[in-house]
Amino acid sequence: MFALVPLGALVDPVHVASAQQAPASGGPADPKLIEDLVIANRILAQEGVLDAFGHVTARHNRNPNRFFMSRSLAPALITADDLIEYDLDGNAVNARGRAEYSERFIHAEIYRARPDVNAVAHSHAASVIPFGVSTVPIRPVYHMAGFITEGIPIFDIRKAAGMTDMLVKNSALGRALAQALGKQPAVLMRGHGMAVAGPAIPFAVGRSIYLDLNARIQTQAMGLGGAVTYLDPEEARKVVESGENRSYERAWELWKQKVQSK
């Protein structure tokens, strides 16, 4: 049996009330933040982590209670003009009639629960789906995935709301997902995909790419039929301690150039 969220909790009264009037803007955003957010969506599309669906968001640099997300659009097509500012209840500051992503609550509730997170990516990467629907956990098999040393939790939406359309499209479900994420860098979403968090945009992008690659490599290694040697937890910690940020800084410039050269 699953513990169900009461029906009243699914219709978030805070969201309903605040939706009547657009929240105030957090102020002018850093132009570089906007540029990087657009590029991040395009990078993950180019690398195959995102397709026509999925999204990357960034917390407002001036107001931690605001974040930026594109209007409902394929990530590879996003421009700065497509970005919408939101509050942490998922209310748009400046939607101007544009279609919105229904799963903006994934991002809103992670930002609410995790002050250390400034960027979030959600994807339907096929490589991670098997690990969210089986008893086989994702484990780090190469050094670029050292950040998953403590394991990646799984969010099963049925435990929060029973039978749904699998979409995290209200605050109650977003909170349940953020709770499943806990303090980890990512959470798998059963039969759906993953959400990845980071202290900055390059982290959310890099972790998404390398979690996808690790899942592919692990699946290939297990398919060989023999025992798989995973990174020891101490090895994984040392990888992260040696400078996870430096890896993403180098890779970010490459990914960015590849996108901009098109």
N, C-alpha and C positions, 0 to 999 in steps of 0.2 A: 504493500500500500504506500502511496505517496502522500506526503504532507502538503495539503493544498493551501495556497494563499487565499484568504477570504475574498469573495467577489468585490467587496467594497475597497479592498486594498489595491485591486487591479485598476480601478478607476481612481487614480490619485487625486485627492481633493486639492492638494497644493497646485498640481499642474492645471487642473480644470479652472481654478480660481484665477491663477496668474495668466492663463491663456487669454483672458478677456482683454488684457492690456499688455502691449509689448513691454518687456523689461528695458531698463536703461542700458545704453551701451557702456562697455568698459573703457571707452575712449579709443583714440587712434592706436592702431597696432603697429608694431615695428615692421616696416616694409620687408625686411629680411625674413621675418617669421612667415609672412604671407607668401613670399616667393618660395621659401623652403617647403611650406605645406603643399603648395601646388605641385612642386617637383616631387615631393614624397609620394603623392598619389600616382604620378606618372612613372616613377621608378618601380614601385611595386607592381604596376600593370605591366611594365616592360619585362620585369623579371619573372612574370608568370604567377606571382603570389595573389594578385588581384586579376579579375577578368572584367566582365561587364558589371560585376557587383563587388561590394566591399568598399571600405573607406578608411582614410587616415584623417585624424583631427589633431589640433594643437590647442593647448590652453593659452588664453590671452596673456600676453606678457605684462600688461598693466593691471589686470584684475583677475585673480585666481578663480573667481566665480563665473567666469565667462570662457567660452571656447569657440573655435572656428571650425566649420565643417562645410563642405560643398552642398549645394542643392542636389537633389536626386539626379545623378548623372554618372555615366561610366567613368571611372577614375582616370583613364587615359585621355579624356577630353576636357578635364577640368582646367579652368583659368581662374585668375584672381577675382574676376567679376562674378564667379559662381559661388563664392564663399558667403556663408551666412554666420552671423554671430549668435550664440545661444547662451542662456543661463543654465544653471545646473539642474533645473527642472525640465530641461528640454524645450523651453520656450524661446522662440526666435525673436531677436532684436529687430531684424531687418529682412524678413522673408520676402516682402513685396510681392506676394502672390506666387512665389516660386515653389515648385514641388519640393518636399523635404524628405530626407531619408527617414523611414519609420523606425530604424534602429539607432537613432541618435542617443537613445537612453543607455546604450552600452557605454558610450563615451562619457555622458553626463554623470552617471553614477560611479564610474571608475574615478573620474576627477574629484568627485565629492569624497569618496572613501580614501583616496590616496593622494595626499598633498605633495608627495614626492614625484608624482607622475605629471609630465607636461606634454605627452604625446601618446596617442593610442591608435592602433591599427586593427581593423577587423577584416578578416578574409575568409574565403571558402576554399582555401588551398586543399586540393584533393589528397595530398601526401599525408596530412595529419588526420584525416577523417577516420582511417582504420584504428588509430590509437584512441579515439574518443568513443568507439563502439565495441571495443574488445577489452580483454583484461590485460593486454600487453601495454605496459607504460612506455612513453617516450623516454629514452635515456641518452645522455651524450655519448656519441661514438667518435666524435672528432673535436679538435680543440676549439673550433669556432663556435661550438655549441656549449661551451663550458658554463654558460649562464643558466643552464637548466639543471644544474647539479642536484638541486633539492626536489626535482620532479615537477611535472606540469599537472595541475589539478584539472578535473573534468566538471563542467557545468551541465547537468541534466535538467532541462527546462521542465520536465514532468514532475520533478520533485518540488518545484516552486508553484506550478499552476496546472498540473495534470495534462490533459490533452490539448495542445495548442497548434498553431500553424508554424511553430518552431522559431518565430521571430521575437526578438526582445524589443517590443514596441511600446513599453510603458515603464514608468519609474520603478514599480514594484519588481518587475522582472530584471531591470537593470541593477537594482540593489542586490537581488539574489545572485546575479552573475558576479558583481563586484565582491560579494562575500565569498564566493567560490574562488575567485582570483586570490584573495588574501594579500599576502606580501610578495607573491611570486611575480615573475616577469611576464607570464602568459597563462592563459587558461584555454583548454580545449572546450568546444561546445558540441555535445553529442549530436551526431548526425547533421552538423551544420558547418563547423569550421573552427576558428580560433579568434581570440582577442589578445593583443600583445601591447604591453605598456612599457614606457621608458621615460627617463628624466628629460629627454630632448628628442626632437624629431629623428636625428640619425640613429638613435638607439632603437626607437620603435620600428624603423625601417630595417635596420641591420638585424635585429632579433627576429623579425618576421622572415627575412630571407634565409637566415641560417637555421631557424627552426624548421622551415620547409626543407632545406637541404639535408639537415640531420635526419628528418623523418624518412626522406628518400633513401639515404645511405643505410639507415638502420633496417629498413624493410629489405633492401638488397642483401645486407649482411645476414639477416635471419633466413632469407631464402636460400642461402648456400647450404644450409642444413647442419652446420657445425655450431660449436659454441661461439658466442660473440663476446669479444673483449670490449667492455665499455670503459670510459674514463673513470678512474677512481675519484671519489668525491674530493679528495685532497688535490688531485691533479686539476680538477675542474675549478676549484677555488683559486688555485695558484694562477690559472689562466686568466680569471677575472681580475684578480689582484694585480696582475702584471700590466693591466691597462686595457680593459674592454673598450674604453672610449677611444683610444688611439687606433684600434682596428677599424672602428666605424668612421673615424675622421678620414682615414685614407680611402676606405671603400666609398664613402659618401661622395668624395670629389670625383671618383671614377663614374659612379652611377649617375651623378648629376651631369657630367660631361656627355655621357652616352645619350641621355634624354635630350639635352639641349642641342646636340649635334644633328638631331633628326630634322 
